[in-house]
Every structure is written in structure tokens, then in C-alpha cells.
Amino acid sequence: MKRRLTMGVAAAAVGTLLAACGAGGPGSGGGKISGGKLTLGVLTDLSGVYADLAGNGAVAAVQMAADDFQKKYGDKAVTKKIDVIKADHQNKPEVANTQAREMYERKGADALFDVPTSSAALAVQTVAAQQKKLYFNTGAATTELAGKSCNAYTYEWAYDSYMLAHGTGTQVTQQGGKNWYLIYPDYAFGQDMQAKFTPAIESAGGRVVAKDPTPFPSDNYSTFLLKAPTLNPKPDVLGALQAGGDLANVVKQYDQFKVKDKGVQLAIGLLFDSDIRAIGADKLAGTMFTTAWFWNLDDRSRAWAQRFQQRTGQLPTFDQAADYSAATAYLEAVQKAGTDKAESVSKVLNGMTFDDFFARNATVRTADHRVTHDAYLAKVKAPAQATQDGDYTELVRTIPAAQAFDKPSPDCHLG
């Protein structure tokens, strides 16, 4: 039976839902909460190039989910105590491995969330399977997480490189950007982005005339930016597949070296509101990009974003919104299962359909634990178009869930 959960800002009528599914409330899953409490771990970048798009904002989002869950259920909650803990993986897979083990084993984390940086996410995914604990990825884009590296304990909640490539790569090529020069960070995320953008561009009638890996992280992209207009054939588009602080450096130096004036347009693979804020909307105005969500999409999104801003002093990125969505879904599944045993919680999640402020028309695919949902082709507003601070994004079109994500990989065997 498929289960439908609605996780908006206002609480849904969960009692009706649970009755429709044939069970509900604490203890209905025949288990219990280990240690008498739930511990949600946020493993993120607290100090590096992805700290603004994830970081302490991700921690705040998960804490909001815990607070809202407790307020909603009160004495009927499966547990009265939910702790939220955090750690910094420093964008290093070996550190992520160590921190994940520490959080699962010594700090008692029942589930981990966030984890930007694909190499770090792949390390955490392995630890989750070894520990038989759940991990909800919202920050990493590599398709390997739901492909050859998939496992029964990992869920892909927000986005991936296929979604980004088949939105932006296809659209920009169809609009006339036929020849591309791709630069990508030389680690799992960038390698996967390059591998997905290339066929998306080619299938739309374009070609990649050159591609170069770049150091990660880096503050100097002059070699690649100066190279772009000298290539033969000359590219129409520079595809910058960096993210976070690295992307900000690319764009600032693209402007500094006047690459646009030399006939090479800029396309961006992954863009967060925090990036636009750091770079400046004036420098990015008109830039097309694909996103999983943006805060001023509609009234539901704005309502949650305003609550987040009241708590943190800043508007949320889609990574942070996804953390709230994933943490809420996890807590609701624990409530339904009556236990924090990972296998029992997964039985509730697998095949679930839902529609919350973040993920529209969403389904948790049983085959690979990829959450499919609507995505959005968008462009950066010129500052004069903004209605308030942080109003950066204009919707171009909605990409339906069935088109936004690839079909399940034949390399995924959940076991």
C-alpha cells in the first residue's frame, strides 16, 4: 500500500492518515525507541565553501522539524525527547567517515542528514550501511548514491546531477549555446556533473569542445578562464560546474577577465540563493539554472521561509529546506512505525507519496530510495525586478517529477 504524508508548515491530519493505513501512534510498529529518545545528526560543512548553503542553516532546519513534530504530537509523540547534534566534515571523505561513525556509535544518532560534498556523502553512505542506520542525503549531487553505491539505509531527498544537467544543459543548448567548455571540480561531484552534462548537451544538439577538471577547493581559476576564448572551435558557453564558494570565485573572475566580452557566455550547473547573495544578483541577472526549490516559489514556500528567517536571520537555500522535509518525513515514519529501528522506518517510507512545501508531487522510490519530485528551471532576476531583499529567482517553467529525475539505475541493488 502506498502511504501519503503531507508535511507543510501547518500540521496535517495525521490521525486520519494513520487510520487509513491501518495503524497509528506510538507502539503500532511493535517496537520501541532505543534509549528513550531520538537523535538526529546533521553532518555538514560548518567552515568551508559550502557552509552558507548548508552549515548551521541545515542544523536549524532539522531542529525546526523536531520542534514542529513535538508541538504537533505532544504527549502522543513516539518519544518526548529529540536531540539534534551536529559535526563538521570539512568537505573531506575521511573526516566524514570518522564523524559519521562517531555520531552513529558514540553519540547515538538514529539518522544523519545533509552532507554536502559528494565524496563525503559516499563515505557516509558506506558507514550508514555498516551501522544499519538511516542517512538522508540532501546536499550531495552525485548519482552514484542512488546508483552503483546505493544501499538500503540511504535516501536521496533533494536533487542530483541528472536533474541539473537535463534542465540547464538542455535549455541553454536549445537556446543557441551549441559549443561548450566545461570546467568542473576534480572530485566525485564535479566528475559526475561533467558525466551528466556532456550527454545532455549532446542530446540537445550541442557538443563539448573541451573540458577540464579544476582543483577543489580553489580561489584561482585564471588558467581556465583565460583559456576559454582561445579554444578552437571557440565555445559559445563556459559551463561552470562548481558550487558554493568555489562557484563565487569562478563568477567573480569570469567578470574580472571580461570573458563575456570575448563572446563566451556563462552557464552554471548548480546555484543556491546563498551563491547569488555572495556574487551579486547584478552579475548573474538573466542566468538560467535548475533548482530543486526556491523560497519565493509560492505561498507555502514563503510561509516556511519566513519562519526559517525568523529563527536564523537569513532566507533558506533548497538544501536547508530539504533537510526540514527529510527530517519531518523521518519523524513521521518513526511515529507510524512506533520504533526507530531502521528497517521498520524504511517500510513506512518506501513507496510513500507526499506533497510538502519543498517536494511537490513527490514519491519515495522503493527501487533505489530516490525521492522524485518537481524541479524548476529558473533564472536570476535583475535587482530592479526584486520585490524584497533576497528575491533573486524567477520561475521559467516547472519540470514534472517524471522528467526531472532519471529512471532507477540497473546498477542499484539495495540488498
Secondary structure per residue as TSV (DSSP state, phi and psi in degrees):
chain	resnum	aa	ss	phi	psi
A	1	M	-	360.0	133.5
A	2	K	-	-81.6	144.5
A	3	R	-	-113.7	138.4
A	4	R	E	-115.4	122.2
A	5	L	E	-119.0	134.1
A	6	T	-	-110.1	126.8
A	7	M	-	-124.8	59.6
A	8	G	-	-81.2	-172.6
A	9	V	S	-66.5	-42.0
A	10	A	S	-80.5	146.9
A	11	A	-	-68.4	141.7
A	12	A	-	-85.8	168.4
A	13	A	-	-82.2	78.6
A	14	V	H	-71.1	-31.0
A	15	G	H	-58.0	-43.9
A	16	T	H	-63.1	-43.5
A	17	L	H	-57.9	-49.7
A	18	L	H	-65.6	-37.2
A	19	A	H	-63.0	-39.4
A	20	A	H	-64.4	-29.8
A	21	C	T	-86.2	-3.3
A	22	G	T	94.2	4.0
A	23	A	-	-164.0	172.4
A	24	G	-	172.2	158.2
A	25	G	S	85.8	168.5
A	26	P	T	-56.9	136.3
A	27	G	T	86.6	-6.5
A	28	S	T	-68.5	-21.3
A	29	G	T	-86.8	1.9
A	30	G	S	78.7	15.0
A	31	G	-	-125.8	-156.3
A	32	K	-	-155.5	174.8
A	33	I	-	-92.9	119.2
A	34	S	G	-64.9	131.1
A	35	G	G	73.3	3.5
A	36	G	G	75.8	7.5
A	37	K	S	-152.2	163.0
A	38	L	E	-105.2	140.2
A	39	T	E	-124.6	119.4
A	40	L	E	-104.4	122.7
A	41	G	E	-104.0	132.0
A	42	V	E	-109.4	108.1
A	43	L	E	-103.4	113.4
A	44	T	E	-149.2	-178.6
A	45	D	-	-94.5	108.1
A	46	L	S	-98.1	-6.0
A	47	S	S	-144.1	-0.7
A	48	G	S	-116.8	-151.4
A	49	V	T	-69.9	-16.8
A	50	Y	T	-108.0	10.9
A	51	A	T	-65.1	-34.5
A	52	D	T	-73.4	-36.8
A	53	L	T	-81.9	-18.9
A	54	A	S	-129.1	-102.0
A	55	G	H	52.9	-141.0
A	56	N	H	-66.6	-23.3
A	57	G	H	-64.8	-35.8
A	58	A	H	-65.7	-40.7
A	59	V	H	-61.4	-44.7
A	60	A	H	-62.4	-38.0
A	61	A	H	-65.5	-43.4
A	62	V	H	-66.0	-38.8
A	63	Q	H	-63.7	-39.7
A	64	M	H	-58.5	-43.1
A	65	A	H	-61.8	-42.8
A	66	A	H	-64.1	-43.7
A	67	D	H	-63.9	-43.2
A	68	D	H	-66.1	-38.6
A	69	F	H	-62.3	-46.2
A	70	Q	H	-65.9	-37.9
A	71	K	H	-65.8	-37.9
A	72	K	H	-68.0	-44.3
A	73	Y	H	-96.9	-26.2
A	74	G	G	54.2	-129.3
A	75	D	G	-68.9	-14.2
A	76	K	G	-88.3	-1.4
A	77	A	S	-64.7	149.4
A	78	V	S	-61.9	-24.9
A	79	T	-	-150.2	147.9
A	80	K	S	-90.1	-7.8
A	81	K	-	-125.2	122.4
A	82	I	E	-129.4	118.0
A	83	D	E	-100.2	142.2
A	84	V	E	-117.6	122.5
A	85	I	E	-119.9	161.5
A	86	K	E	-139.7	158.7
A	87	A	E	-154.2	155.6
A	88	D	E	-103.2	118.6
A	89	H	-	-89.6	-5.9
A	90	Q	T	58.9	19.3
A	91	N	T	60.8	28.1
A	92	K	-	-121.5	125.1
A	93	P	H	-60.9	-35.3
A	94	E	H	-68.7	-34.9
A	95	V	H	-70.9	-41.0
A	96	A	H	-60.1	-41.2
A	97	N	H	-59.1	-48.9
A	98	T	H	-64.7	-45.5
A	99	Q	H	-67.0	-38.0
A	100	A	H	-63.1	-43.9
A	101	R	H	-62.1	-41.9
A	102	E	I	-61.0	-44.1
A	103	M	I	-69.8	-42.0
A	104	Y	I	-70.6	-49.1
A	105	E	I	-81.2	-52.0
A	106	R	I	-92.8	-32.1
A	107	K	S	-100.3	-1.7
A	108	G	-	73.0	26.0
A	109	A	-	-62.8	131.3
A	110	D	S	-85.2	-29.4
A	111	A	E	-153.4	148.2
A	112	L	E	-112.4	151.8
A	113	F	E	-135.6	157.9
A	114	D	E	84.8	-109.7
A	115	V	-	64.4	67.7
A	116	P	-	-66.0	158.6
A	117	T	S	87.2	109.5
A	118	S	H	-63.2	-38.6
A	119	S	H	-63.7	-37.5
A	120	A	H	-67.7	-40.6
A	121	A	H	-63.4	-40.4
A	122	L	H	-63.2	-36.6
A	123	A	H	-66.2	-43.2
A	124	V	H	-65.9	-38.3
A	125	Q	H	-57.6	-41.4
A	126	T	H	-64.6	-43.4
A	127	V	H	-64.0	-41.3
A	128	A	H	-57.8	-43.0
A	129	A	H	-66.4	-40.1
A	130	Q	H	-65.5	-38.3
A	131	Q	H	-85.5	-12.6
A	132	K	T	58.2	45.7
A	133	K	-	-125.4	155.8
A	134	L	E	-83.5	149.6
A	135	Y	E	-138.3	126.8
A	136	F	E	-111.7	105.3
A	137	N	E	-82.8	125.8
A	138	T	-	-122.8	-16.8
A	139	G	S	-103.9	-19.0
A	140	A	-	-103.3	144.2
A	141	A	-	-102.8	-12.2
A	142	T	-	-61.3	135.4
A	143	T	G	-75.5	-9.8
A	144	E	G	-61.9	-28.1
A	145	L	G	-61.7	-32.8
A	146	A	G	-109.4	15.9
A	147	G	T	-116.0	-121.8
A	148	K	T	-68.0	-18.8
A	149	S	T	-98.2	4.8
A	150	C	-	-60.9	154.7
A	151	N	-	-151.0	170.1
A	152	A	T	-72.5	-7.0
A	153	Y	T	-108.1	-0.1
A	154	T	E	-114.4	136.2
A	155	Y	E	-120.8	136.8
A	156	E	E	-101.3	107.0
A	157	W	-	-97.9	-30.1
A	158	A	S	-112.4	-56.2
A	159	Y	-	-163.6	172.5
A	160	D	-	-156.2	177.7
A	161	S	H	-68.3	-29.0
A	162	Y	H	-61.3	-47.8
A	163	M	H	-56.6	-45.3
A	164	L	H	-67.2	-45.2
A	165	A	I	-67.2	-43.0
A	166	H	I	-81.4	-5.2
A	167	G	I	-91.9	-70.2
A	168	T	I	-70.0	-48.4
A	169	G	I	-58.6	-44.4
A	170	T	H	-66.6	-47.5
A	171	Q	H	-64.5	-47.6
A	172	V	H	-64.7	-38.8
A	173	T	H	-64.5	-44.2
A	174	Q	H	-65.6	-24.4
A	175	Q	T	-85.6	2.9
A	176	G	T	119.6	-4.9
A	177	G	-	-84.5	79.2
A	178	K	-	-80.5	-37.3
A	179	N	E	-106.0	125.7
A	180	W	E	-119.6	144.8
A	181	Y	E	-118.1	115.4
A	182	L	E	-99.0	131.4
A	183	I	E	-120.8	133.4
A	184	Y	E	-143.1	144.7
A	185	P	E	-64.9	138.1
A	186	D	S	-85.1	67.4
A	187	Y	S	-155.7	-175.3
A	188	A	H	-53.4	-43.3
A	189	F	H	-61.3	-53.6
A	190	G	H	-63.9	-40.4
A	191	Q	H	-63.2	-40.3
A	192	D	H	-70.3	-39.1
A	193	M	H	-60.4	-46.6
A	194	Q	H	-60.3	-42.5
A	195	A	H	-66.5	-27.3
A	196	K	H	-90.6	-36.5
A	197	F	H	-67.5	-38.3
A	198	T	H	-58.4	-53.4
A	199	P	H	-67.5	-30.1
A	200	A	H	-65.3	-42.2
A	201	I	H	-65.1	-45.1
A	202	E	H	-65.7	-39.0
A	203	S	H	-69.0	-20.6
A	204	A	T	-91.4	3.4
A	205	G	T	99.2	9.5
A	206	G	-	-105.8	-173.8
A	207	R	E	-149.9	153.0
A	208	V	E	-96.1	112.3
A	209	V	E	-83.0	-21.8
A	210	A	E	-164.2	155.6
A	211	K	E	-151.4	139.0
A	212	D	E	-136.8	134.0
A	213	P	E	-75.7	146.9
A	214	T	E	-122.0	153.3
A	215	P	-	-59.3	150.9
A	216	F	S	-132.1	128.6
A	217	P	S	-75.4	171.8
A	218	S	-	-153.6	150.5
A	219	D	S	-118.9	10.5
A	220	N	-	-138.3	108.6
A	221	Y	-	-115.8	18.2
A	222	S	H	-59.2	-39.8
A	223	T	H	-56.4	-44.3
A	224	F	H	-77.9	-37.8
A	225	L	H	-70.6	-36.9
A	226	L	H	-73.1	-28.2
A	227	K	H	-71.5	-35.0
A	228	A	G	-51.1	-53.2
A	229	P	G	-74.5	-7.7
A	230	T	G	-93.6	-7.3
A	231	L	S	-67.7	152.7
A	232	N	S	-131.0	112.4
A	233	P	S	-72.2	154.0
A	234	K	-	-71.3	131.1
A	235	P	-	-73.1	144.9
A	236	D	S	-79.3	-28.6
A	237	V	E	-133.5	133.2
A	238	L	E	-95.7	113.7
A	239	G	E	-92.9	105.3
A	240	A	E	-91.8	111.5
A	241	L	-	-104.3	18.9
A	242	Q	-	-78.4	177.1
A	243	A	-	-147.2	162.4
A	244	G	H	59.2	-137.2
A	245	G	H	-61.6	-32.3
A	246	D	H	-65.0	-42.9
A	247	L	H	-61.7	-42.3
A	248	A	H	-57.1	-40.4
A	249	N	H	-66.1	-41.4
A	250	V	H	-59.4	-49.1
A	251	V	H	-66.9	-41.8
A	252	K	H	-62.8	-39.8
A	253	Q	H	-77.1	-30.9
A	254	Y	H	-57.1	-43.4
A	255	D	H	-70.0	-42.7
A	256	Q	H	-60.0	-42.3
A	257	F	T	-88.8	5.6
A	258	K	T	52.7	44.9
A	259	V	T	-66.5	-34.7
A	260	K	G	-61.1	-39.9
A	261	D	G	-65.0	-17.6
A	262	K	G	-95.1	11.9
A	263	G	T	90.5	14.3
A	264	V	-	-114.3	112.0
A	265	Q	E	-78.6	160.4
A	266	L	E	-106.0	130.6
A	267	A	E	-122.7	142.3
A	268	I	E	-117.4	130.4
A	269	G	S	-76.2	-39.5
A	270	L	-	-142.9	121.7
A	271	L	-	-134.9	128.3
A	272	F	-	-110.3	158.9
A	273	D	H	-57.9	-34.1
A	274	S	H	-63.7	-31.7
A	275	D	H	-69.0	-44.3
A	276	I	H	-61.1	-41.3
A	277	R	H	-62.0	-42.5
A	278	A	H	-71.2	-37.9
A	279	I	H	-83.8	-40.3
A	280	G	-	110.7	123.5
A	281	A	H	-61.7	-29.1
A	282	D	H	-63.6	-33.7
A	283	K	H	-80.0	-19.5
A	284	L	H	-110.3	-1.1
A	285	A	T	-52.2	129.2
A	286	G	T	89.6	-9.5
A	287	T	-	-67.5	127.9
A	288	M	E	-83.5	143.3
A	289	F	E	-157.2	163.9
A	290	T	E	-111.7	137.3
A	291	T	E	-139.8	154.6
A	292	A	S	-79.4	-21.4
A	293	W	-	-178.1	153.2
A	294	F	-	-144.1	152.9
A	295	W	T	-66.8	-28.5
A	296	N	T	-103.2	30.8
A	297	L	S	-61.0	-45.5
A	298	D	S	-165.0	-173.6
A	299	D	H	-63.4	-40.5
A	300	R	H	-62.1	-42.9
A	301	S	H	-66.0	-43.8
A	302	R	H	-64.0	-38.2
A	303	A	H	-61.9	-45.7
A	304	W	H	-68.2	-40.8
A	305	A	H	-61.6	-37.2
A	306	Q	H	-66.1	-38.0
A	307	R	H	-65.0	-43.2
A	308	F	H	-61.7	-43.8
A	309	Q	H	-64.4	-37.2
A	310	Q	H	-62.8	-33.3
A	311	R	H	-80.7	-37.9
A	312	T	H	-110.7	-18.4
A	313	G	S	85.4	4.7
A	314	Q	S	-142.2	157.6
A	315	L	-	-79.7	150.5
A	316	P	-	-83.0	154.2
A	317	T	-	-90.1	171.5
A	318	F	H	-69.2	-27.9
A	319	D	H	-60.6	-45.1
A	320	Q	H	-69.5	-38.7
A	321	A	H	-63.7	-39.5
A	322	A	H	-65.6	-34.4
A	323	D	H	-61.6	-42.5
A	324	Y	H	-63.3	-46.0
A	325	S	H	-59.5	-47.0
A	326	A	H	-66.7	-42.6
A	327	A	H	-65.1	-38.6
A	328	T	H	-64.7	-44.9
A	329	A	H	-61.2	-41.7
A	330	Y	H	-61.8	-47.6
A	331	L	H	-63.7	-40.9
A	332	E	H	-63.7	-37.2
A	333	A	H	-69.0	-38.2
A	334	V	H	-63.4	-43.1
A	335	Q	H	-58.8	-43.3
A	336	K	H	-68.2	-42.9
A	337	A	H	-74.1	-26.8
A	338	G	T	76.1	12.9
A	339	T	S	-155.8	157.1
A	340	D	-	-98.5	9.6
A	341	K	-	-61.0	124.3
A	342	A	H	-56.1	-43.2
A	343	E	H	-63.4	-37.4
A	344	S	H	-70.8	-39.2
A	345	V	H	-65.2	-40.9
A	346	S	H	-62.1	-34.8
A	347	K	H	-61.4	-32.5
A	348	V	H	-74.4	-41.5
A	349	L	H	-72.5	-40.0
A	350	N	T	-64.6	126.3
A	351	G	T	83.8	-2.8
A	352	M	-	-65.7	138.7
A	353	T	E	-111.5	145.1
A	354	F	E	-157.8	169.9
A	355	D	-	-150.7	97.0
A	356	D	-	-113.9	-173.9
A	357	F	S	-63.5	-25.3
A	358	F	S	-92.7	-55.7
A	359	A	S	-103.9	111.9
A	360	R	S	-98.3	139.0
A	361	N	S	53.7	48.1
A	362	A	E	-94.0	147.8
A	363	T	E	-138.0	134.4
A	364	V	E	-89.1	105.1
A	365	R	-	-70.0	128.1
A	366	T	T	-68.4	-31.6
A	367	A	T	-66.1	-35.0
A	368	D	T	-142.1	2.2
A	369	H	-	65.2	20.1
A	370	R	B	-80.6	130.0
A	371	V	E	-89.2	113.4
A	372	T	E	-92.6	141.6
A	373	H	-	-161.7	169.1
A	374	D	-	-61.0	144.8
A	375	A	E	-123.1	176.3
A	376	Y	E	-138.7	127.9
A	377	L	E	-86.3	126.5
A	378	A	E	-137.8	171.0
A	379	K	E	-140.9	156.6
A	380	V	E	-78.5	130.0
A	381	K	-	-72.8	147.6
A	382	A	-	-69.2	147.2
A	383	P	G	-52.0	-34.2
A	384	A	G	-67.2	-19.8
A	385	Q	G	-86.4	-14.8
A	386	A	-	-68.5	138.9
A	387	T	S	-93.1	-15.8
A	388	Q	S	-164.2	171.2
A	389	D	T	-59.0	134.7
A	390	G	T	86.1	-0.3
A	391	D	-	-87.0	88.5
A	392	Y	-	-106.6	-20.1
A	393	T	E	-115.9	133.6
A	394	E	E	-115.8	128.7
A	395	L	E	-72.2	128.6
A	396	V	E	-94.7	-51.9
A	397	R	E	-162.6	156.2
A	398	T	E	-88.7	134.1
A	399	I	E	-99.5	112.5
A	400	P	-	-59.1	150.6
A	401	A	H	-52.3	-39.6
A	402	A	H	-65.4	-24.3
A	403	Q	H	-98.4	-24.6
A	404	A	H	-69.7	-31.4
A	405	F	S	-122.3	150.5
A	406	D	-	-71.5	161.0
A	407	K	-	-66.9	162.1
A	408	P	-	-55.7	139.6
A	409	S	-	-73.8	137.5
A	410	P	T	-68.2	-11.4
A	411	D	T	-84.0	-8.4
A	412	C	-	-88.8	121.7
A	413	H	-	-131.9	100.5
A	414	L	-	-65.3	-25.7
A	415	G	-	70.7	360.0
